[in-house]
Amino acid sequence: QVQLVESGGGLKQPGGSLRLSCAASGSIFGTYTMNWYRQATGKERELIATRHSGGTTTYADSVKGRFTISRVNAQNTVYLQMNALKPEDTAVYYCSLQQGGVDYWGKGILVTVSS
């Protein structure tokens, strides 16, 4: 089993920055991919950033150029640096880990962007 715990959410004004963390623990081995998703109220969950096992990263158009995903391998921790925040970034953010064909999920953390 793999456990994921997100932290770092909260309330920010538009234009501000926030960094989310996702700490993974448990049966982590070999190569794996980590993702950040978000789900706004009344909308479907959206994949916004991926850190592939080989080190490459991909982003949704909605966050490209503003958000950065990074990973500290030794700590099994993935970060999401969010800059130039907009009200439409308000959502519950989830991290996930894909390993051996299985997806593991954190419980999510709320980010609110409002003045």
Phi, psi and omega in degrees: 000150178237136177246138179233133180230119178270151175208165174102001180285180179151199182258131177223151176279154175305139183090348182278181181234154179208145175239122175265146176238150175223112180262125180255140178214167179107215186276073179256126183208158176062214182263148179206160179246140177240142185230156165243131174241166171214155178220114176274159181302127178080005181238163178283156177294137187239130173283123184245335182204141179227135172246103184287161184299331180281353177107348179285159180231149175225153185222150170288151180301329184293340183237355184301133180088347180245326183251148178225128176260138178214162184221138172256101188301316185298336182255358184050043181238137175242143181242155170230105176275122183243117180244164178050050184297145180238156177305327180288355173278353179298124184183170166271128182256134182237141168256153176220153178236130178250121182213129177058033179081006181245139176256129174246147186230147167276176182277346179096156179217141186274133171240125179240126178246110185202149175266000000 
